[in-house]
Amino acid sequence: MQAVHGPAELTWAEAAAALSTATGMPITAQQNTDDEQRALRDADMGEVTVEGIIGMSIGKREGFKPPNSRARC
């Protein structure tokens, strides 16, 4: 698995709050099951994209830690 991250460690709630501030629109985080995420295919999202999203969710849920420090990003 490859890490996808930015310069700060944010919770989903913190990321949603930052997006709300940036867009001026209310955005909240919600946790979806893997099967609910697979339903993204119904929104014409490609198989590779959907499985990538699920893979990142599984990694987060199972405590994946990126091998590189955010300080080097």
N, C-alpha and C positions, 0 to 999 in steps of 0.2 A: 504494500500500500504506500502511496506517496502522500505526503502531507500537503494540505492546501490551507495556508494561513496568512495572516497579515501581521502588522507590527504590534498588536496587542492581543492578549488572551481575554476574549469576551464570552460571557454566557450568551445563550440564545436570547434571553430577555434583554440583556444589555445591547446586543446587536439590533434587536427590534426597536429599542428606545432610540438608538443613534439614527436608525433609518427614519423613525417618526420625526425626529428633530430636523433631519436633513430635508425631508420631503414635505413636512407640515401636515402629513396624513397620519392617522392613528394606525400603527402596525403592532401586532402582538405576535409572540412566538407560541406555537403549539406543537406538541409532539405527535407525530403520526406513526402508525405501525408500518412495518415493511410492506404489508399488503396494501395499505392505504397509499403508500408512496408508489407502489406498482401501478396504481390507478392513474398515475400521471401519463401513462401510455395513451389513455383515452383522450388526453389533451394534445395528442399528436407529438408528444415528447419521444425522442428516439430511444431505442432499447439500451444503447450504450450510456446515454445520459441518465436514464432512470436507474440503471444498475450502478452507475457511479455515485448517484445521490444515496442510494441504499447502502453502498459500500462505505461511504463516509459516515453515515448514521450508525452503522454497525461498529465501525472503528471508534467513534465517540462513545458509544454505549459500553464498549468493552475496554475503555481506558487507553486507547492508542495514544502514544506520545511521539511526536515527530522527532526524528533523529537530530535535527538541526535546531539550534536556539533561534528564537525570534530576533535576537539582537543582531544576527547576521543578515537579516532580510533587508 
